[in-house]
Amino acid sequence: MIGPKKISALTSLERRRLLNRSEVTVSRRVFDQVRRIVGEVERRGDHALLEYTAKYNRVQLTAQSLKVNPTELDEALTQVPERVVKALRAAADGVSRFHSRLLPPDFWMEEISPGIRLGRVRRAIDTVGVYIPGGRAIYPSTALMTVVPAKVAGVRRVVACSPPSGDGKINPVVLTALKISGADEVYKVGGAQAIAAMAYGTETVPKVDKIVGPGNVYVAAAKSLVRDVVEIDVQAGPSEVLVLADGSADPWYVALDLASQAEHDPDSYAVLVTMSMEVGLNVWERLRLLQRESTRSSIVSRSLRYNGAILVAGSLDEALSFVNDFAPEHFELMVEDPEACLRELENAGSVFIGSFSPVSAGDYATGANHVLPTGGKARYRSGLSVEDFFKLITIQRLTKEGLSSLRQTVRSIAEVEGFEGHVRAIEERFCQR
């Protein structure tokens, strides 16, 4: 862990490590392996999917059993404790309510000048694929955060893929979350082969128009390889949090939130920026305790050791400058005047204000999305939302008088560009015939 250390005392290497972190580090070996997988799925469809499922998931499936049938979904629901089902429904409702507020009008059109009317029509993407990862943990929350906004946007067909476990089934909690969310089809396929199947289509898995959802380096590599044939969302890397705290912050709360993000992945980032060395030292002591107590101690310890930092700023301006350079996925504000900080904030995926707004609440229950830009992409990318699942079609309607008002503008620019036909297309409309 870096620190507690003044920001001004960071070495160039330490600063680069924090600010130039990449989303996903994919080796040439991984890319070559994924390229073969994607190519095989494109060429051989279901046969390749079944072979890779047997190889990587150690389960034998048939083309008929790749798709989760309604009976499996109903059975999964009976296997999940009622309190979990209730929590999933409540979380799904929160996601739906939040994302419904983000929808623009279905249609608008207005006269921007005499005889010239412009507008837009909102249309949902027809078919979307969502990837729900498995492996170190199960992620029913990801099902909620990807499927619900798509359905709110009006997507007709949501196709979900998730890796099966050794019994040939998807975890029942994940299946229940997908059912509650409104997924139309679910397939037992994971990894790079799932991304390839949704991108190109197989005999069983349909081709989609867009793929969303996080995954490991193999999934990330597959997304990069298929982005010429299908739209993909932002590539999510290891989770990260930056907490900005002043002397009013509770060091225990700060430490809890840093440790909670560190438990995601050994490559996760957990950073504190504070104007108080005392706060920094107190948080450092509490993190040492939390590392020992965590049920995921080895992951937390590795994350904090290599990607943790406690940084002390000489002023609030210096602190906020570092925050904007870092562009955190999750940004917690534990300061006396958060509004003043927000006015200066330029880059962050999602902001959590105050001592009782931990990232954990946003990960599961507030309704805001937890699929967010990592690795500094918050400089130019927003988190996943309903806006990722529709298109805005521009409409233009001009009267003869409106077109007349644009004649000289079009002529001047089109002639400079050498497009005589553009000029004629307008001028002919004003000739006597």
C-alpha positions as CSV (number, residue, x, y, z in Angstrom):
1,M,0.0,0.0,0.0
2,I,1.2,3.5,-0.8
3,G,1.2,5.8,2.3
4,P,0.0,7.4,4.3
5,K,1.9,9.8,2.0
6,K,1.6,13.3,0.8
7,I,0.4,13.6,-2.8
8,S,3.2,15.9,-3.6
9,A,5.7,13.3,-2.4
10,L,4.5,10.5,-4.8
11,T,7.2,9.2,-7.0
12,S,6.6,9.3,-10.8
13,L,6.2,5.5,-10.7
14,E,3.6,5.6,-7.9
15,R,1.6,8.3,-9.6
16,R,1.7,6.4,-13.0
17,R,0.6,3.2,-11.3
18,L,-2.5,5.0,-9.8
19,L,-3.5,7.2,-12.7
20,N,-2.5,5.1,-15.7
21,R,-4.0,1.9,-14.5
22,S,-5.6,0.0,-17.4
23,E,-9.1,-1.4,-17.4
24,V,-8.0,-5.0,-18.3
25,T,-4.5,-6.3,-18.9
26,V,-4.8,-8.9,-21.6
27,S,-1.7,-10.8,-22.6
28,R,-0.9,-11.9,-26.1
29,R,-1.4,-15.5,-25.0
30,V,-4.9,-14.8,-23.9
31,F,-5.8,-12.9,-27.1
32,D,-4.5,-15.7,-29.2
33,Q,-6.5,-18.3,-27.2
34,V,-9.6,-16.1,-27.4
35,R,-9.2,-15.5,-31.1
36,R,-9.2,-19.2,-31.7
37,I,-12.3,-19.7,-29.5
38,V,-14.2,-16.9,-31.3
39,G,-13.3,-18.2,-34.7
40,E,-14.4,-21.7,-33.8
41,V,-17.7,-20.5,-32.5
42,E,-18.3,-18.4,-35.6
43,R,-17.5,-21.4,-37.9
44,R,-18.9,-24.3,-36.0
45,G,-21.7,-22.8,-33.8
46,D,-23.2,-25.1,-31.2
47,H,-20.6,-27.8,-31.7
48,A,-17.9,-25.4,-30.6
49,L,-20.0,-24.2,-27.7
50,L,-20.5,-27.7,-26.4
51,E,-16.8,-28.6,-26.7
52,Y,-15.6,-25.4,-24.9
53,T,-18.3,-25.9,-22.2
54,A,-17.0,-29.4,-21.6
55,K,-13.4,-28.2,-21.6
56,Y,-13.7,-25.1,-19.4
57,N,-16.8,-25.8,-17.3
58,R,-16.3,-29.6,-17.1
59,V,-19.9,-30.3,-17.9
60,Q,-21.4,-32.2,-20.8
61,L,-24.4,-30.5,-22.4
62,T,-26.4,-31.1,-25.6
63,A,-27.7,-28.5,-28.0
64,Q,-31.1,-29.1,-26.5
65,S,-29.9,-28.4,-23.0
66,L,-27.9,-25.2,-23.7
67,K,-31.1,-23.2,-23.3
68,V,-32.6,-22.9,-19.8
69,N,-36.2,-24.1,-20.1
70,P,-39.2,-22.7,-18.1
71,T,-39.2,-25.6,-15.8
72,E,-35.6,-25.0,-14.7
73,L,-36.5,-21.3,-14.0
74,D,-39.5,-22.3,-11.9
75,E,-37.4,-24.9,-10.0
76,A,-34.7,-22.3,-9.3
77,L,-37.3,-20.0,-7.7
78,T,-38.2,-22.8,-5.2
79,Q,-34.6,-23.3,-4.3
80,V,-33.9,-19.7,-3.3
81,P,-34.8,-18.5,0.3
82,E,-37.9,-16.3,0.3
83,R,-35.9,-13.4,1.9
84,V,-33.5,-13.5,-1.0
85,V,-36.3,-13.5,-3.5
86,K,-37.9,-10.6,-1.7
87,A,-34.6,-8.7,-1.8
88,L,-34.1,-9.3,-5.5
89,R,-37.6,-8.1,-6.2
90,A,-37.1,-4.9,-4.2
91,A,-33.7,-4.3,-5.8
92,A,-35.2,-4.8,-9.3
93,D,-38.0,-2.4,-8.5
94,G,-35.5,0.2,-7.4
95,V,-33.5,-0.2,-10.7
96,S,-36.7,0.1,-12.7
97,R,-37.8,3.2,-11.0
98,F,-34.5,5.0,-11.3
99,H,-34.0,4.1,-14.9
100,S,-37.5,5.0,-15.9
101,R,-36.7,8.6,-14.8
102,L,-33.9,8.6,-17.4
103,L,-36.1,7.9,-20.4
104,P,-36.4,10.8,-22.8
105,P,-39.7,11.4,-24.6
106,D,-40.8,8.8,-27.2
107,F,-41.1,11.7,-29.7
108,W,-40.7,15.4,-29.8
109,M,-40.7,17.9,-32.7
110,E,-40.6,21.7,-32.6
111,E,-40.1,24.6,-34.9
112,I,-36.6,26.0,-34.4
113,S,-37.0,28.7,-36.9
114,P,-39.8,29.7,-39.4
115,G,-40.5,26.7,-41.7
116,I,-37.9,24.4,-40.1
117,R,-39.1,21.7,-37.7
118,L,-36.7,19.3,-36.0
119,G,-37.3,16.4,-33.7
120,R,-36.3,13.0,-32.4
121,V,-37.9,9.6,-32.1
122,R,-36.7,7.1,-29.5
123,R,-36.6,3.5,-30.5
124,A,-35.3,0.6,-28.5
125,I,-32.5,-1.7,-29.7
126,D,-34.3,-4.9,-30.8
127,T,-32.1,-7.7,-29.3
128,V,-29.6,-7.3,-26.5
129,G,-27.3,-9.9,-25.0
130,V,-26.3,-9.7,-21.4
131,Y,-23.4,-11.6,-19.9
132,I,-23.6,-12.6,-16.2
133,P,-20.2,-13.8,-15.0
134,G,-19.5,-16.7,-12.7
135,G,-16.3,-18.1,-11.1
136,R,-15.1,-16.6,-7.8
137,A,-18.6,-15.6,-6.9
138,I,-22.1,-15.4,-8.2
139,Y,-23.6,-12.1,-9.4
140,P,-27.4,-12.0,-9.3
141,S,-27.0,-8.2,-8.9
142,T,-25.4,-8.0,-12.3
143,A,-28.5,-9.6,-13.8
144,L,-30.7,-6.9,-12.3
145,M,-28.4,-4.1,-13.4
146,T,-28.2,-5.2,-17.0
147,V,-31.6,-6.8,-17.8
148,V,-33.9,-4.4,-16.0
149,P,-32.7,-1.2,-17.8
150,A,-32.9,-3.0,-21.1
151,K,-36.5,-3.9,-20.5
152,V,-37.3,-0.4,-19.2
153,A,-35.9,0.9,-22.5
154,G,-38.3,-1.3,-24.4
155,V,-35.9,-4.0,-25.7
156,R,-38.0,-6.7,-27.3
157,R,-35.6,-9.6,-26.7
158,V,-33.1,-9.9,-23.9
159,V,-30.7,-12.9,-24.2
160,A,-28.7,-13.8,-21.2
161,C,-25.6,-16.1,-21.0
162,S,-24.0,-17.4,-17.8
163,P,-21.6,-20.3,-17.2
164,P,-23.0,-23.5,-15.8
165,S,-21.7,-25.2,-12.7
166,G,-20.6,-28.8,-12.5
167,D,-24.2,-30.0,-12.3
168,G,-24.9,-28.5,-15.7
169,K,-27.1,-25.8,-14.3
170,I,-26.8,-22.0,-13.7
171,N,-26.9,-21.0,-10.0
172,P,-30.5,-20.8,-8.9
173,V,-30.1,-17.3,-7.4
174,V,-28.8,-16.0,-10.7
175,L,-31.6,-17.7,-12.6
176,T,-34.1,-16.2,-10.2
177,A,-32.7,-12.7,-10.7
178,L,-32.9,-13.2,-14.5
179,K,-36.5,-14.3,-14.2
180,I,-37.4,-11.4,-12.0
181,S,-35.6,-9.0,-14.3
182,G,-37.5,-10.1,-17.3
183,A,-34.8,-11.9,-19.4
184,D,-36.5,-13.5,-22.4
185,E,-34.0,-16.3,-22.9
186,V,-31.2,-17.8,-20.8
187,Y,-28.3,-19.9,-22.1
188,K,-25.8,-22.1,-20.1
189,V,-22.6,-20.8,-21.7
190,G,-19.8,-18.7,-20.3
191,G,-16.5,-17.1,-21.2
192,A,-15.3,-16.0,-24.6
193,Q,-17.5,-18.6,-26.3
194,A,-20.6,-16.9,-24.9
195,I,-19.6,-13.5,-26.3
196,A,-18.9,-15.1,-29.7
197,A,-22.2,-17.0,-29.7
198,M,-24.2,-13.8,-29.1
199,A,-22.1,-11.8,-31.6
200,Y,-22.4,-14.3,-34.5
201,G,-25.3,-16.5,-33.5
202,T,-25.3,-20.3,-33.5
203,E,-28.0,-22.9,-34.2
204,T,-29.3,-22.3,-30.7
205,V,-28.1,-18.9,-29.4
206,P,-29.4,-16.0,-31.4
207,K,-27.3,-13.2,-32.8
208,V,-27.8,-9.9,-30.8
209,D,-27.4,-6.3,-31.7
210,K,-25.5,-5.3,-28.5
211,I,-23.7,-7.1,-25.7
212,V,-23.4,-5.7,-22.2
213,G,-22.1,-7.0,-18.9
214,P,-18.8,-7.5,-17.1
215,G,-16.4,-10.5,-17.2
216,N,-12.9,-11.7,-16.9
217,V,-9.9,-11.1,-19.2
218,Y,-11.2,-13.7,-21.6
219,V,-14.6,-12.1,-21.9
220,A,-12.9,-8.7,-22.3
221,A,-10.7,-10.0,-25.1
222,A,-13.7,-11.5,-26.8
223,K,-15.6,-8.3,-26.7
224,S,-12.7,-6.5,-28.3
225,L,-12.5,-9.0,-31.1
226,V,-16.3,-8.9,-32.0
227,R,-16.9,-5.2,-31.6
228,D,-16.8,-4.8,-35.4
229,V,-19.9,-7.1,-35.8
230,V,-21.9,-6.1,-32.6
231,E,-22.1,-3.1,-30.4
232,I,-20.6,-3.6,-26.9
233,D,-20.7,-1.6,-23.7
234,V,-17.8,-0.2,-21.8
235,Q,-15.2,-2.9,-20.8
236,A,-15.3,-3.2,-17.1
237,G,-12.1,-3.9,-15.3
238,P,-11.4,-4.5,-11.6
239,S,-13.6,-2.6,-9.1
240,E,-12.3,0.6,-7.6
241,V,-13.2,3.2,-5.0
242,L,-11.7,6.6,-4.1
243,V,-12.8,8.2,-0.9
244,L,-12.3,11.9,-0.3
245,A,-12.4,12.5,3.5
246,D,-11.7,15.5,5.7
247,G,-11.3,15.7,9.5
248,S,-15.1,15.2,10.0
249,A,-15.0,11.7,8.5
250,D,-15.3,8.6,10.6
251,P,-12.1,6.6,10.0
252,W,-13.9,3.3,10.7
253,Y,-16.5,4.0,8.0
254,V,-13.8,5.0,5.5
255,A,-11.8,1.8,6.2
256,L,-14.9,-0.4,5.9
257,D,-15.7,1.0,2.5
258,L,-12.1,0.7,1.2
259,A,-11.9,-2.9,2.4
260,S,-15.4,-3.7,0.9
261,Q,-14.2,-2.8,-2.6
262,A,-10.8,-4.5,-2.1
263,E,-12.6,-7.8,-1.5
264,H,-13.9,-7.9,-5.1
265,D,-10.7,-8.8,-6.8
266,P,-6.9,-8.9,-6.1
267,D,-6.6,-6.2,-8.8
268,S,-9.2,-3.9,-7.3
269,Y,-8.1,-0.3,-6.3
270,A,-9.0,1.2,-2.9
271,V,-7.7,4.8,-2.5
272,L,-8.2,7.4,0.3
273,V,-7.5,11.1,-0.3
274,T,-7.6,13.2,2.8
275,M,-6.5,16.6,3.9
276,S,-5.7,15.2,7.4
277,M,-2.7,13.0,8.2
278,E,-4.4,12.0,11.4
279,V,-7.4,10.6,9.4
280,G,-5.0,8.8,7.1
281,L,-3.1,7.1,9.9
282,N,-6.4,6.1,11.7
283,V,-7.8,4.6,8.5
284,W,-4.5,2.7,7.9
285,E,-4.6,1.1,11.4
286,R,-8.2,0.0,10.9
287,L,-7.5,-1.4,7.5
288,R,-4.9,-3.7,9.1
289,L,-7.5,-5.0,11.4
290,L,-10.1,-5.5,8.6
291,Q,-7.6,-7.4,6.5
292,R,-7.3,-10.0,9.2
293,E,-11.0,-10.3,9.9
294,S,-12.2,-10.5,6.3
295,T,-13.6,-13.9,5.0
296,R,-11.8,-13.0,1.8
297,S,-8.6,-12.0,3.6
298,S,-6.1,-13.1,0.9
299,I,-8.0,-11.1,-1.8
300,V,-8.3,-8.0,0.4
301,S,-4.7,-8.1,1.5
302,R,-3.4,-8.5,-2.1
303,S,-5.6,-5.7,-3.4
304,L,-4.5,-3.3,-0.7
305,R,-0.9,-4.2,-0.9
306,Y,-0.5,-3.6,-4.6
307,N,-3.4,-1.2,-5.4
308,G,-4.2,0.5,-2.1
309,A,-3.2,4.1,-1.3
310,I,-3.7,6.6,1.5
311,L,-2.8,10.0,0.2
312,V,-2.6,13.3,2.0
313,A,-3.4,16.5,0.1
314,G,-2.2,19.9,1.2
315,S,-5.5,21.5,0.3
316,L,-9.0,20.6,-1.0
317,D,-8.0,22.0,-4.4
318,E,-5.1,19.6,-4.6
319,A,-7.3,16.7,-3.5
320,L,-10.0,17.4,-6.1
321,S,-7.4,17.8,-8.8
322,F,-6.1,14.3,-8.0
323,V,-9.7,12.9,-7.9
324,N,-10.4,14.3,-11.4
325,D,-7.1,12.9,-12.7
326,F,-7.9,9.5,-11.2
327,A,-11.5,9.5,-12.5
328,P,-12.8,6.8,-10.1
329,E,-15.4,4.3,-10.8
330,H,-16.9,4.8,-7.3
331,F,-16.3,8.2,-5.5
332,E,-17.3,8.6,-1.9
333,L,-17.5,12.1,-0.4
334,M,-17.1,12.2,3.4
335,V,-16.6,15.9,3.9
336,E,-18.4,18.7,5.7
337,D,-19.3,20.6,2.4
338,P,-19.9,18.0,-0.3
339,E,-21.7,20.4,-2.5
340,A,-18.6,22.5,-2.9
341,C,-16.7,19.4,-4.0
342,L,-19.4,18.5,-6.5
343,R,-19.1,21.8,-8.2
344,E,-15.4,21.0,-8.9
345,L,-15.9,17.4,-9.8
346,E,-15.4,16.5,-13.4
347,N,-14.8,12.7,-13.6
348,A,-16.4,9.9,-11.7
349,G,-18.6,6.9,-12.5
350,S,-20.9,7.2,-9.5
351,V,-20.8,9.5,-6.4
352,F,-21.8,8.6,-2.8
353,I,-22.3,11.5,-0.4
354,G,-22.0,11.3,3.4
355,S,-21.2,8.7,6.0
356,F,-24.3,6.7,5.3
357,S,-23.9,6.3,1.6
358,P,-21.5,3.4,1.2
359,V,-20.8,1.9,-2.2
360,S,-22.3,-1.3,-1.0
361,A,-25.8,0.3,-1.1
362,G,-25.3,1.3,-4.7
363,D,-23.9,-2.1,-5.6
364,Y,-27.2,-3.8,-4.6
365,A,-30.1,-1.7,-3.6
366,T,-30.4,2.1,-4.4
367,G,-31.4,1.5,-8.0
368,A,-28.6,3.4,-9.6
369,N,-26.5,1.1,-11.9
370,H,-23.3,-0.6,-10.6
371,V,-21.9,-1.4,-14.1
372,L,-19.6,1.6,-14.2
373,P,-16.5,2.8,-16.1
374,T,-13.2,1.7,-14.6
375,G,-9.5,2.3,-15.4
376,G,-10.0,6.0,-15.8
377,K,-12.7,5.8,-18.5
378,A,-15.0,8.0,-16.3
379,R,-13.1,10.8,-18.0
380,Y,-15.4,10.2,-21.1
381,R,-17.8,7.4,-20.3
382,S,-20.9,7.1,-18.2
383,G,-22.1,4.0,-16.4
384,L,-24.5,1.5,-18.0
385,S,-28.1,2.8,-18.0
386,V,-31.3,2.7,-19.9
387,E,-29.7,5.2,-22.4
388,D,-27.5,2.3,-23.6
389,F,-30.5,0.4,-24.9
390,F,-32.2,2.8,-27.3
391,K,-31.5,4.9,-30.4
392,L,-32.5,8.4,-31.1
393,I,-33.6,9.0,-34.7
394,T,-33.5,12.6,-36.0
395,I,-36.5,14.0,-37.9
396,Q,-36.4,17.1,-40.1
397,R,-39.3,18.7,-41.8
398,L,-39.0,21.9,-43.9
399,T,-41.5,24.1,-45.7
400,K,-40.6,25.8,-48.9
401,E,-40.1,29.0,-47.0
402,G,-37.9,27.2,-44.4
403,L,-35.7,25.7,-47.2
404,S,-35.5,29.1,-48.9
405,S,-34.0,30.5,-45.7
406,L,-31.1,28.0,-45.9
407,R,-30.3,28.3,-49.6
408,Q,-27.4,30.6,-49.3
409,T,-25.9,28.8,-46.3
410,V,-26.0,25.4,-48.2
411,R,-24.7,26.9,-51.4
412,S,-21.7,28.6,-49.8
413,I,-20.6,25.5,-47.9
414,A,-21.4,22.9,-50.6
415,E,-19.5,24.9,-53.3
416,V,-16.4,25.1,-51.0
417,E,-16.6,21.3,-50.6
418,G,-17.1,20.8,-54.3
419,F,-20.6,19.2,-54.2
420,E,-22.5,20.8,-57.0
421,G,-25.3,18.2,-56.8
422,H,-26.1,19.3,-53.3
423,V,-26.6,22.9,-54.5
424,R,-28.7,21.8,-57.4
425,A,-30.9,19.6,-55.2
426,I,-32.1,22.8,-53.5
427,E,-32.0,25.3,-56.3
428,E,-34.1,23.2,-58.7
429,R,-37.0,23.3,-56.1
430,F,-37.2,27.1,-56.7
431,C,-37.2,27.0,-60.5
432,Q,-40.3,27.5,-62.7
433,R,-41.2,24.1,-64.3
